[in-house]
Amino acid sequence: MTRQNRVTFIAVLLIVFFCAGQVLAAPIEIHWWHAMRGARGEVVDNIVKVFNDSQTEFKVIATCKGEYDEVVNAGIAALRAKKQPHILQAFEVGTQTMMLSGAIYPVYQLMKDKGYNIDWSTYLQPVLSYYMDADGNLMSMPFNSSTPVMYYNVTLFEKAGIPLLSKTDPVTWDEMGEITAKLIKSGVAGGMVTAWQSWTQVENYSAMHNLEFASKSNGYEGLDCELKINNEKQINHIARLKSWMDDKRFFYGGQKYQGPKSEFIAQNAGIYIDSISGIANLKKSIKDFKWDIAPLPVESWMKEPQNSIIGGASLWVFKGYKDKDYEGVAAFMNHLARTDMQILWHKETGYFPITINAYEQLKADGYYEEFPYQEVGVKQLTRRNPTKISRGLRLGYFIQIRNIINEELELVWNGSKTPKQAMDDAAARSNVKLREFEKTYKQ
Ligand SMILES: O=P(O)(O)OC[C@H](O)CO
């Protein structure tokens, strides 16, 4: 070999070693599919960046796959094709489906296996209990936990001479009738609008009034449960909303999930019921009027309203990866629960701080004195110990069931069905889904 060839050979060898080194040192990618768009998505990217910058072994790649139901469907389809992500964000209605899928690495087990000795009692218990199995084991990591609240336009309230609302004591639905009438009388186009109509006007309405949504403790005590939403009180509530449509005290915006948020932003409605996570977008979008938050209304006969129930989503870890990958997944879960990350998440989005440490830190920093509206949701969620009925909902095929309830409510709003007929039909159609689920998953 000539000297020149020897030099070339050594140079090629060095390049090969360099490239191999690069490959060997490349971080392990951890894929996370989620549904956080807009302002919430920006915070997700920020939290992921902090994790990725903090170490070199793992790289979390967070991808928004669409709306909540689209993310769950994408996850299930990917699972069938053996191309599932490590982490899937599933909204709360997907809990039973994920839990019984057989494809999940339970979070309590993952954290234990990877050496994280977590004291789960330091987490917000109403949130945690939603995602526990019958033995009290945590199956998925709570991440973006929410509850519905009532946003109202302070500027329009003042103009209409309506007293501002308490942040702890809910108004009654009778008072809501009077308030929305005053808004209309003062020249506002509409009284109230609501997002997530099943979640806010049926699921949470049931919980706060301690009415069964489904038998067997809302499904927690058996797959052989049935929907109970066609009770007199629930039907009367829907009938009242329908009657308010005549003078626009209530109107339906016709959007599948987020509802007519734009009507509130455009000041065409003085009141907007939605998740506390609406805070992120409202903060960004509203510049020309003052708004505030109050707890959801309750019936005058409900002297001690129950807690509302959670919404939002949790993070499910799929099986099927190498042991080393799960080290990264566990490290990332641990990162998400860090006090500083939880404080950032809560401040920017409105979602609950899921650890008691983060909540206590916010209180100690005087954050809620400056921004009292940020605490309305957590106070409503924790105002009373949950009963078996207000703990939450654990139903199979709940995504389809929620769609059924939405469809039937739309038939009320457009005058095609009476509230009773719609709620009877919603229960009957949902029960068919529950029986299908029971047949598929009963051991
Ligand atoms: O807007 P989110 O994320 O609080 O979710 C609201 C509902 O709970 C989704 O099921």
The ligand as an ORCA input file, in Angstrom:
! r2SCAN-3c Opt
* xyz 0 1
  O     -60.732     20.752     27.173
  P     -60.236     19.688     28.092
  O     -58.903     19.159     27.713
  O     -60.277     20.100     29.503
  O     -61.215     18.448     27.953
  C     -62.577     18.592     28.104
  C     -63.252     17.246     28.175
  O     -63.028     16.664     29.403
  C     -62.770     16.243     27.225
  O     -63.428     15.036     27.406
*
